[in-house]
Amino acid sequence: MSAEQNLIALGLQLPEAPSAKGVYKPVLIEGKHCYISGQGPYLPNGDLIKGKLGMDLNQEEGKLAAQQVGLTILATLKAYLGSLDKIKRVIKVLGMVNAVPEFEMHPFVINGCSELFAKIWGEDNGIGVRSAVGMGSLPNNISVEIEALFELY
């Protein structure tokens, strides 16, 4: 199945693609590369999932927040490209987790996004290289922020 068909089969609802909240481009296409600026965990109603992992949210809630960031990235891709089927593969994901210093499960949290991308583009094309890091804070106290790089057809 195509990426668009996989998204429909998952039955997940995309939020609205967010507009830039500062002086940056949400999407930049350079040749066959599509760069996505850091995105937050927008819900379909426009709210953000907020809170610090290890204090306000547990690791499972953080993983769901990372999946929601993945859905926000998909919404941004669709808004700018018209279709997820224009993406050939995921190249890189950088996941930033708003966490207390003692929190150690950053990779587990970012799996929420990585597992979603693997379901959309398959394991060969949906899994790229990745970093999962902890941050002392994130804008608007969001729980997770993720940026990504994709290869276009």
LOFIDO-977479 format. One record per residue: residue in one letter; x, z, y of N, C-alpha, C, O in turn; chain. Coordinates in pm, 1 decimal. Each point is the difference from the previous one (the first is absolute). Layout:
N
(r 'A', (X, Z, Y), (X, Z, Y), (X, Z, Y), (X, Z, Y), 'A')
...
//
This chain:
153
(r 'M', (84.0, 0.0, -119.3), (-84.0, 0.0, 119.3), (87.8, 0.0, 124.7), (115.2, 43.3, -3.2), 'A')
(r 'S', (-171.2, -92.0, 111.2), (70.5, -1.9, 127.3), (-1.9, 139.8, 62.8), (-73.4, 87.9, -45.0), 'A')
(r 'A', (153.4, -68.6, 147.5), (2.0, 127.9, 71.2), (-137.8, 32.7, 56.9), (-44.8, 114.4, -7.8), 'A')
(r 'E', (-21.8, -213.7, 64.4), (-135.0, 22.0, 54.7), (-98.1, 40.3, -110.4), (-82.1, 89.6, 19.6), 'A')
(r 'Q', (90.5, -155.2, -134.8), (-87.3, 35.1, -112.5), (31.1, 140.3, -51.8), (-90.9, 75.0, -35.5), 'A')
(r 'N', (218.8, -40.1, 31.4), (38.1, 134.2, -44.5), (-54.9, 106.4, 93.1), (-45.9, 104.7, -45.9), 'A')
(r 'L', (49.9, -129.8, 176.0), (-54.2, 95.3, 96.8), (-149.3, 20.2, -22.7), (-48.3, 113.2, 1.2), 'A')
(r 'I', (-24.5, -221.9, -21.6), (-144.5, 9.5, -25.6), (-25.8, 77.6, -127.9), (-89.4, 84.6, -4.6), 'A')
(r 'A', (167.9, -113.1, -100.6), (-17.7, 67.5, -129.1), (24.5, 150.6, 10.4), (-61.9, 77.5, -73.0), 'A')
(r 'L', (150.3, -35.8, 161.8), (27.7, 142.8, 17.1), (-115.7, 73.1, 69.2), (-13.8, 121.5, -14.2), 'A')
(r 'G', (-68.8, -194.9, 88.8), (-114.3, 60.2, 67.0), (36.7, 93.6, 113.9), (-78.3, 88.3, 35.4), 'A')
(r 'L', (195.7, -106.4, 22.0), (44.4, 85.0, 110.3), (-36.0, -63.4, 133.5), (7.9, -121.8, 16.1), 'A')
(r 'Q', (-47.4, 205.1, 79.1), (-40.0, -48.9, 131.7), (117.7, 5.9, 95.9), (66.7, 102.9, 11.5), 'A')
(r 'L', (-41.7, -212.8, 56.6), (105.3, -4.2, 100.7), (-50.7, 55.6, 132.4), (-115.3, -22.6, 36.7), 'A')
(r 'P', (201.1, 95.5, 35.5), (-37.6, 38.4, 136.1), (17.0, -119.8, 92.0), (46.6, -105.4, -43.2), 'A')
(r 'E', (-83.4, 120.5, 167.9), (30.9, -102.1, 100.4), (150.9, -0.4, 21.2), (63.9, 105.1, -4.1), 'A')
(r 'A', (-7.8, -221.7, 26.5), (142.6, -7.9, 31.3), (21.9, 67.0, 135.8), (-63.3, -38.3, 98.4), 'A')
(r 'P', (152.0, 137.2, -92.0), (19.8, 68.2, 128.0), (76.1, -86.5, 98.9), (80.5, -84.8, -38.6), 'A')
(r 'S', (-106.8, 107.1, 165.7), (75.8, -68.1, 104.5), (126.9, 79.5, 27.4), (11.2, 116.1, -39.5), 'A')
(r 'A', (82.7, -178.1, 106.3), (124.9, 67.8, 34.5), (-30.0, 119.6, 89.8), (-80.9, -8.9, 92.3), 'A')
(r 'K', (146.9, 120.1, -120.7), (-18.7, 122.4, 79.2), (119.3, 25.6, 91.7), (15.3, 109.7, 53.7), 'A')
(r 'G', (68.0, -210.1, -36.2), (118.0, 11.7, 84.6), (54.9, -138.1, 29.3), (-71.3, -99.6, -11.9), 'A')
(r 'V', (195.9, 93.3, 49.6), (64.0, -126.1, 34.7), (70.8, -53.7, -124.2), (120.2, 19.5, -18.0), 'A')
(r 'Y', (-196.4, -86.9, -66.6), (52.2, -60.5, -122.9), (-102.4, -99.1, -52.5), (-115.1, -1.1, 43.7), 'A')
(r 'K', (158.0, -81.9, -137.7), (-88.9, -93.4, -67.7), (-35.6, 57.9, -136.2), (89.9, 41.0, -73.4), 'A')
(r 'P', (-217.1, -36.2, 37.0), (-37.1, 48.3, -133.5), (55.5, -88.4, -111.2), (32.6, 48.5, -108.4), 'A')
(r 'V', (-21.9, -179.4, 136.0), (48.2, -95.9, -99.2), (98.1, -94.8, 68.4), (-22.2, -44.5, 112.6), 'A')
(r 'L', (130.9, 14.9, -182.9), (94.8, -99.0, 48.6), (36.7, -89.8, -117.6), (44.4, 47.4, -104.6), 'A')
(r 'I', (-63.5, -176.5, 123.2), (35.0, -96.9, -104.1), (127.1, -71.1, 43.6), (8.8, -54.1, 110.2), 'A')
(r 'E', (89.2, 55.7, -199.5), (127.6, -66.4, 22.6), (30.1, -81.6, -124.4), (34.9, 55.3, -104.3), 'A')
(r 'G', (-48.4, -186.6, 115.0), (20.9, -84.4, -116.8), (-100.2, 34.7, -109.6), (-121.0, -8.3, 21.0), 'A')
(r 'K', (171.2, 46.9, -137.2), (-86.0, 36.6, -112.9), (-17.5, 150.9, -13.2), (-44.7, 48.7, -103.9), 'A')
(r 'H', (79.9, 25.6, 209.3), (-12.9, 145.4, -4.0), (-108.0, 47.8, 95.5), (-12.2, -49.1, 112.3), 'A')
(r 'C', (-64.9, 144.4, -158.3), (-105.6, 60.9, 80.2), (28.6, 149.3, 9.1), (-10.4, 72.9, -98.7), 'A')
(r 'Y', (46.5, -28.6, 219.1), (30.1, 140.0, 25.6), (-126.1, 70.1, 50.8), (-69.2, -51.3, 88.0), 'A')
(r 'I', (40.3, 167.7, -143.4), (-114.5, 79.7, 44.3), (53.9, 128.3, 61.5), (71.4, 75.5, -66.1), 'A')
(r 'S', (-105.0, -50.6, 192.3), (40.1, 124.6, 65.3), (-64.7, 118.1, -70.1), (-94.9, -16.1, -76.7), 'A')
(r 'G', (147.1, 134.2, 103.7), (-54.4, 121.1, -60.5), (-149.5, 12.2, 20.9), (-50.0, -14.5, 111.6), 'A')
(r 'Q', (-20.5, 41.2, -219.7), (-145.8, 12.9, 2.1), (-37.3, 141.9, -43.9), (74.2, 65.6, -73.0), 'A')
(r 'G', (-189.5, -20.5, 118.8), (-49.5, 132.8, -36.7), (-116.1, -8.4, -96.6), (-48.6, -108.8, -31.0), 'A')
(r 'P', (4.4, 224.4, -16.5), (-108.7, 6.3, -98.4), (-139.0, -5.7, 64.9), (-69.8, 101.0, 9.2), 'A')
(r 'Y', (31.5, -221.2, 35.2), (-132.6, -18.8, 60.7), (-107.3, -6.8, -106.7), (13.9, -71.0, -99.6), 'A')
(r 'L', (-120.4, 145.0, 121.5), (-117.7, -6.1, -87.0), (-93.5, -110.0, 51.0), (11.5, -41.4, 115.4), 'A')
(r 'P', (-103.5, -6.1, -199.1), (-92.3, -104.7, 45.6), (-79.0, 36.6, 126.2), (-40.2, -89.2, 74.8), 'A')
(r 'N', (17.0, 219.6, -49.5), (-73.2, 40.1, 120.9), (90.4, 10.6, 122.8), (-46.9, 35.8, 108.1), 'A')
(r 'G', (176.7, -66.8, -123.7), (93.2, 2.5, 112.0), (77.1, 129.8, 15.0), (96.1, 6.2, 76.7), 'A')
(r 'D', (-136.8, 97.7, -148.7), (73.5, 126.1, 4.2), (133.6, -14.0, -71.7), (18.5, -89.3, -82.7), 'A')
(r 'L', (73.7, 178.0, 115.3), (130.1, 5.9, -64.9), (7.3, 122.5, -90.8), (-57.8, 104.3, 30.6), 'A')
(r 'I', (128.4, -117.4, -141.0), (27.2, 116.0, -84.3), (118.8, 71.6, 63.6), (109.3, -55.5, 10.9), 'A')
(r 'K', (-132.9, 179.0, 30.3), (101.7, 76.2, 72.0), (41.7, 122.4, -79.9), (-70.7, 44.9, -90.3), 'A')
(r 'G', (186.5, 7.6, 125.6), (46.6, 124.7, -59.0), (136.8, -12.8, -62.2), (47.2, -109.3, -31.2), 'A')
(r 'K', (14.4, 223.1, 14.2), (135.0, 10.6, -53.0), (-7.4, 33.4, -148.9), (-69.5, 93.0, -40.9), 'A')
(r 'L', (142.5, -170.9, -39.3), (6.4, 24.3, -143.5), (72.8, 131.5, -25.3), (102.0, 29.1, 62.4), 'A')
(r 'G', (-155.9, 49.4, -154.3), (57.1, 130.7, -30.3), (-57.3, 109.8, 86.8), (32.0, 117.2, -19.7), 'A')
(r 'M', (-116.6, -153.0, 116.0), (-65.5, 99.6, 83.8), (-149.5, -30.9, 10.2), (-83.0, 83.7, -35.6), 'A')
(r 'D', (48.2, -203.6, 83.9), (-140.0, -38.7, 18.0), (-53.4, -81.2, -117.1), (-119.8, 3.2, -28.3), 'A')
(r 'L', (207.3, -75.5, -39.5), (-37.8, -88.6, -108.9), (92.3, 23.7, -118.8), (117.6, 32.2, 17.0), 'A')
(r 'N', (-172.2, -48.6, -138.5), (84.5, 8.1, -118.8), (49.7, -140.1, -36.5), (-36.3, -98.0, 65.0), 'A')
(r 'Q', (118.6, 89.1, -168.2), (61.4, -128.7, -34.5), (-103.3, -103.6, -43.1), (18.1, -118.2, 29.4), 'A')
(r 'E', (-125.2, 157.2, -97.6), (-104.6, -95.9, -40.2), (-72.4, -54.8, 122.5), (-28.8, -119.5, 6.7), 'A')
(r 'E', (-0.8, 206.0, 90.1), (-63.8, -45.2, 124.2), (94.3, -91.9, 76.9), (-43.8, -96.7, 62.3), 'A')
(r 'G', (173.4, 127.3, -66.9), (99.1, -85.8, 63.9), (7.6, -136.4, -65.5), (14.4, -101.4, 68.3), 'A')
(r 'K', (-24.2, 98.1, -201.7), (2.8, -127.4, -72.6), (-120.5, -85.5, 38.2), (12.6, -121.3, 17.1), 'A')
(r 'L', (-128.8, 183.9, -3.7), (-119.0, -73.9, 44.6), (17.4, -50.0, 143.3), (-45.5, -109.3, 33.7), 'A')
(r 'A', (111.2, 189.2, 50.6), (26.8, -44.2, 137.3), (92.9, -121.3, -0.8), (-18.9, -93.3, 78.0), 'A')
(r 'A', (119.3, 94.4, -166.1), (91.0, -114.7, -9.4), (-73.5, -124.0, -50.6), (28.7, -111.2, 44.5), 'A')
(r 'Q', (-122.8, 129.2, -136.7), (-82.1, -113.4, -43.7), (-80.4, -53.5, 117.7), (-15.8, -121.1, 15.2), 'A')
(r 'Q', (-34.8, 211.5, 67.8), (-78.2, -42.7, 116.3), (87.1, -75.4, 98.8), (-46.8, -94.5, 63.4), 'A')
(r 'V', (173.6, 134.5, -48.8), (91.8, -76.6, 84.7), (18.0, -139.5, -60.2), (3.3, -99.2, 72.8), 'A')
(r 'G', (8.3, 91.8, -205.4), (10.3, -130.9, -66.0), (-120.1, -87.1, 31.2), (14.6, -119.7, 24.7), 'A')
(r 'L', (-133.2, 178.7, -25.7), (-120.7, -76.0, 34.0), (2.5, -44.5, 146.2), (-46.3, -109.3, 32.8), 'A')
(r 'T', (100.3, 193.7, 54.3), (14.0, -37.4, 141.3), (97.0, -116.8, 13.9), (-23.2, -91.0, 79.6), 'A')
(r 'I', (131.3, 93.3, -156.7), (95.4, -112.0, 1.9), (-67.8, -126.8, -49.5), (20.0, -106.9, 57.7), 'A')
(r 'L', (-99.5, 116.8, -163.3), (-72.5, -117.3, -50.6), (-94.7, -54.1, 106.7), (-10.3, -121.4, 17.8), 'A')
(r 'A', (-58.8, 210.2, 53.3), (-90.7, -42.5, 107.2), (77.1, -72.4, 110.1), (-47.1, -100.2, 53.8), 'A')
(r 'T', (165.7, 151.2, -20.6), (83.2, -62.7, 102.7), (46.5, -137.7, -45.5), (-3.1, -95.6, 77.5), 'A')
(r 'L', (46.3, 85.5, -202.9), (41.7, -129.6, -53.5), (-114.3, -101.7, 4.8), (19.3, -113.9, 42.5), 'A')
(r 'K', (-137.8, 155.7, -86.0), (-115.8, -90.9, 1.1), (-34.8, -42.2, 143.1), (-33.9, -115.9, 23.8), 'A')
(r 'A', (42.3, 208.8, 70.8), (-33.9, -31.1, 138.4), (96.4, -102.7, 59.3), (-41.3, -86.9, 76.9), 'A')
(r 'Y', (167.2, 96.5, -111.7), (100.8, -89.2, 58.8), (22.4, -127.5, -80.6), (29.8, -105.2, 56.6), 'A')
(r 'L', (-44.1, 114.5, -188.9), (27.7, -116.4, -85.0), (-126.5, -70.7, -48.1), (5.2, -116.8, -38.6), 'A')
(r 'G', (-117.0, 185.8, 40.5), (-124.9, -58.0, -47.8), (-28.0, 27.0, -146.5), (-116.1, 0.9, -41.0), 'A')
(r 'S', (219.8, 21.2, -39.2), (-17.3, 21.5, -143.5), (122.8, 69.4, -58.5), (113.3, -27.7, 39.2), 'A')
(r 'L', (-137.7, 116.9, -132.4), (110.0, 64.2, -72.6), (69.8, -97.4, -93.5), (111.8, 25.5, -44.6), 'A')
(r 'D', (-177.2, -136.3, 15.1), (57.9, -100.6, -89.4), (116.2, -75.4, 64.7), (66.3, -79.4, -66.7), 'A')
(r 'K', (-40.8, 102.8, 194.8), (115.3, -61.7, 66.5), (128.6, 80.7, -23.1), (109.6, -43.7, 35.2), 'A')
(r 'I', (-125.7, 160.9, -94.6), (115.3, 85.3, -30.9), (50.5, -34.6, -139.8), (-76.6, -0.4, -96.4), 'A')
(r 'K', (205.5, -28.5, 86.5), (61.2, -28.2, -130.0), (38.9, 128.5, -71.1), (-26.6, 17.2, -118.9), 'A')
(r 'R', (91.5, 74.9, 194.9), (41.6, 125.2, -62.8), (34.6, 104.9, 103.9), (25.4, -30.1, 116.7), 'A')
(r 'V', (-25.4, 153.9, -162.7), (45.4, 113.7, 78.3), (152.8, 3.3, -10.3), (55.6, -6.2, -109.7), 'A')
(r 'I', (11.1, 16.1, 223.8), (145.4, 11.8, -1.2), (42.2, 145.8, 15.5), (79.9, 50.1, -79.2), 'A')
(r 'K', (-133.3, 18.9, 181.2), (42.1, 137.1, 27.1), (-113.7, 81.5, 58.4), (-81.2, -49.9, 77.9), 'A')
(r 'V', (77.3, 176.0, -117.2), (-93.1, 98.3, 54.5), (82.2, 119.5, 47.7), (84.7, 50.9, -73.4), 'A')
(r 'L', (-109.8, -6.8, 195.7), (58.9, 123.4, 51.4), (-113.7, 97.1, 26.3), (-82.1, -21.3, 89.1), 'A')
(r 'G', (78.2, 128.6, -167.8), (-105.0, 100.3, 13.1), (52.3, 127.2, 63.7), (100.7, 55.9, -43.5), 'A')
(r 'M', (-170.0, -10.7, 147.2), (36.6, 122.3, 71.5), (-111.5, 101.5, -16.6), (-115.8, -27.7, 31.2), 'A')
(r 'V', (151.5, 145.2, -80.3), (-96.0, 104.7, -31.6), (16.7, 116.0, 98.6), (109.3, 55.0, 13.5), 'A')
(r 'N', (-216.2, -18.8, 54.2), (-1.6, 114.7, 90.2), (-6.1, 124.4, -88.0), (-104.1, 28.7, -59.1), 'A')
(r 'A', (214.4, 45.3, 49.7), (6.2, 108.4, -97.4), (78.3, 119.8, 51.7), (84.4, -11.4, 88.8), 'A')
(r 'V', (-115.2, 126.1, -147.1), (79.9, 120.0, 25.6), (137.0, -19.9, -65.2), (12.1, -77.9, -94.6), 'A')
(r 'P', (90.8, 146.8, 143.5), (134.7, -19.8, -55.3), (10.3, 24.2, -150.8), (83.9, -61.0, -66.4), 'A')
(r 'E', (-167.0, 148.2, 12.4), (7.2, 34.0, -142.1), (-67.0, -103.5, -90.4), (17.3, 5.2, -121.8), 'A')
(r 'F', (-93.1, -98.6, 178.4), (-71.4, -99.5, -80.5), (100.7, -96.5, -62.0), (90.8, -48.0, 67.8), 'A')
(r 'E', (-107.4, 19.7, -198.0), (97.6, -82.7, -71.7), (-59.8, -122.5, -68.8), (72.4, -73.1, -67.6), 'A')
(r 'M', (-200.9, 49.1, 82.8), (-67.7, -103.8, -78.5), (-26.9, -128.0, 79.3), (-101.0, -66.5, -22.9), 'A')
(r 'H', (189.6, 31.6, 115.1), (-18.6, -119.2, 82.3), (-19.7, -127.1, -83.9), (-91.5, -77.1, 28.8), 'A')
(r 'P', (174.8, 52.6, -132.1), (-22.0, -120.7, -80.9), (-136.5, -2.6, -67.5), (-63.4, -105.3, -7.1), 'A')
(r 'F', (17.6, 219.5, -42.5), (-132.4, 7.5, -62.6), (-107.6, -40.6, 100.7), (-91.1, -75.7, -33.6), 'A')
(r 'V', (101.4, 125.3, 155.5), (-98.5, -31.4, 103.6), (-1.9, -150.3, 27.7), (-106.9, -60.9, 1.2), 'A')
(r 'I', (222.3, 1.4, 20.8), (7.5, -142.0, 35.9), (-41.5, -89.4, -116.7), (-32.5, -116.9, 20.6), 'A')
(r 'N', (33.4, 170.6, -143.1), (-53.8, -75.7, -113.5), (-144.3, -43.8, 24.8), (-44.1, -99.7, -57.1), 'A')
(r 'G', (-29.9, 171.8, 140.6), (-137.4, -39.9, 30.7), (-6.8, -140.4, 56.4), (-90.0, -76.5, -34.7), 'A')
(r 'C', (183.4, 41.9, 120.7), (7.6, -135.2, 56.7), (60.9, -96.4, -100.8), (-52.3, -109.4, -21.3), 'A')
(r 'S', (162.4, 149.5, -40.6), (70.2, -89.2, -93.1), (-87.7, -38.7, -118.7), (1.8, -115.4, -43.0), 'A')
(r 'E', (-77.7, 209.5, -9.9), (-89.4, -30.6, -112.2), (-110.1, -96.8, 43.4), (-38.7, -88.2, -76.7), 'A')
(r 'L', (-11.7, 104.0, 198.5), (-100.8, -92.3, 52.6), (56.2, -141.3, 8.2), (-64.1, -94.9, -45.1), 'A')
(r 'F', (183.9, 80.1, 102.5), (60.3, -132.5, 12.0), (25.3, -62.2, -137.2), (-15.2, -121.0, -16.5), 'A')
(r 'A', (53.6, 202.4, -81.9), (20.8, -51.7, -135.9), (-131.2, -51.2, -59.3), (0.2, -96.8, -76.0), 'A')
(r 'K', (-111.4, 160.5, 109.9), (-130.8, -45.9, -48.7), (-44.6, -127.6, 71.7), (-70.5, -82.4, -58.2), 'A')
(r 'I', (110.8, 66.2, 182.3), (-39.5, -117.6, 78.3), (81.7, -122.7, -39.5), (-56.8, -106.5, -24.0), 'A')
(r 'W', (189.9, 119.8, 16.7), (86.3, -115.5, -24.9), (64.2, 0.0, -139.0), (78.4, -89.8, -30.8), 'A')
(r 'G', (-109.6, 187.8, -53.0), (60.1, 9.4, -132.4), (134.9, 69.4, 7.1), (60.3, 10.4, 106.8), 'A')
(r 'E', (-13.6, 37.0, -221.8), (124.2, 77.4, -0.8), (121.9, -81.9, 41.6), (89.4, 53.2, 65.8), 'A')
(r 'D', (-83.6, -179.8, -101.9), (116.2, -81.0, 36.7), (8.8, -22.8, 150.5), (108.0, 11.1, 58.0), 'A')
(r 'N', (-219.5, -42.7, 5.4), (0.8, -32.5, 143.1), (-47.9, 113.7, 89.4), (22.2, -4.2, 121.0), 'A')
(r 'G', (-86.7, 104.6, -177.1), (-56.0, 108.1, 80.9), (90.3, 120.5, 15.5), (-31.0, 91.7, 76.0), 'A')
(r 'I', (143.3, -91.2, -147.9), (93.8, 111.5, 9.5), (132.3, -52.1, 53.6), (63.6, -86.5, -60.3), 'A')
(r 'G', (-24.0, 140.0, 173.0), (127.8, -37.4, 60.1), (92.0, 120.1, 6.3), (-21.8, 99.0, -69.8), 'A')
(r 'V', (123.6, -107.0, 152.3), (85.5, 115.5, 22.8), (-74.5, 95.9, 92.3), (-92.7, -39.5, 70.7), 'A')
(r 'R', (135.3, 168.1, -72.2), (-79.3, 97.6, 73.5), (83.5, 121.1, 38.2), (95.4, 36.9, -68.5), 'A')
(r 'S', (-134.0, 23.1, 178.7), (50.9, 130.2, 40.4), (-119.7, 89.4, 28.6), (-100.6, -45.4, 54.5), 'A')
(r 'A', (111.8, 172.7, -91.6), (-103.7, 99.4, 26.8), (70.5, 121.2, 60.1), (78.3, 66.9, -67.5), 'A')
(r 'V', (-106.4, -39.2, 193.9), (71.5, 105.5, 70.3), (-97.4, 97.0, 66.4), (-115.1, -33.7, 27.9), 'A')
(r 'G', (164.2, 154.0, -3.7), (-78.9, 100.9, 68.9), (31.5, 2.5, 148.0), (113.7, -23.5, 40.9), 'A')
(r 'M', (-214.4, 51.8, 38.3), (13.1, 9.7, 145.2), (-55.2, 134.8, 46.0), (-94.3, 52.8, -58.9), 'A')
(r 'G', (153.4, 1.4, 163.5), (-49.1, 125.3, 56.1), (-131.9, -16.0, 72.0), (-75.9, 95.9, 13.5), 'A')
(r 'S', (48.1, -217.2, 33.0), (-128.5, -31.5, 62.8), (-17.4, -150.5, 1.6), (96.5, -75.3, -13.2), 'A')
(r 'L', (-220.3, 32.5, 29.4), (-34.1, -141.0, 15.6), (-101.0, -11.6, 113.7), (-65.8, 98.7, 32.5), 'A')
(r 'P', (51.5, -216.2, 28.9), (-92.6, -15.5, 112.7), (-141.3, 46.0, -33.9), (-51.2, -27.9, -108.4), 'A')
(r 'N', (-10.0, 97.7, 200.9), (-137.2, 49.7, -14.8), (-18.1, 90.1, -121.2), (-112.2, 18.3, -47.3), 'A')
(r 'N', (221.5, 38.2, -3.7), (-2.5, 87.5, -117.3), (-54.1, -70.5, -124.2), (-57.0, 64.6, -87.9), 'A')
(r 'I', (74.8, -199.5, 79.8), (-43.3, -69.0, -121.3), (84.3, 47.9, -117.2), (114.6, 41.5, 17.8), 'A')
(r 'S', (-170.8, -47.3, -135.8), (67.2, 52.5, -119.1), (105.2, -94.3, -55.3), (100.8, 44.9, -54.7), 'A')
(r 'V', (-122.7, -175.7, 68.1), (90.7, -99.6, -55.9), (4.9, -120.7, 93.5), (-101.7, -40.4, 56.4), 'A')
(r 'E', (220.9, -16.3, -40.8), (17.2, -127.1, 70.4), (84.8, -89.7, -89.0), (98.1, 44.8, -59.2), 'A')
(r 'I', (-136.5, -171.7, 50.1), (72.7, -93.9, -85.7), (19.6, -130.9, 74.2), (-91.3, -50.7, 65.2), 'A')
(r 'E', (213.1, -3.5, -76.2), (26.2, -136.2, 46.6), (41.3, -81.5, -122.1), (45.7, 55.1, -100.2), 'A')
(r 'A', (-62.2, -186.7, 109.6), (26.8, -83.3, -116.4), (50.3, -137.6, 40.3), (-20.0, -45.8, 112.4), 'A')
(r 'L', (85.6, -18.0, -207.2), (50.0, -136.6, 14.9), (-49.8, -80.9, -119.2), (13.4, 41.9, -114.9), 'A')
(r 'F', (-71.0, -157.9, 143.9), (-55.6, -87.5, -102.8), (63.7, -138.3, 9.0), (46.3, -41.4, 106.3), 'A')
(r 'E', (-44.6, -29.0, -218.4), (40.7, -140.9, -1.3), (-126.4, -84.8, -4.1), (-91.9, 26.7, -77.4), 'A')
(r 'L', (88.9, -128.4, 161.3), (-113.2, -91.7, 5.9), (25.1, -121.6, -89.9), (114.3, -33.2, -31.2), 'A')
(r 'Y', (-222.6, -31.8, -9.3), (12.7, -127.0, -72.0), (44.2, -108.4, 94.8), (16.6, -114.9, -41.1), 'A')
//
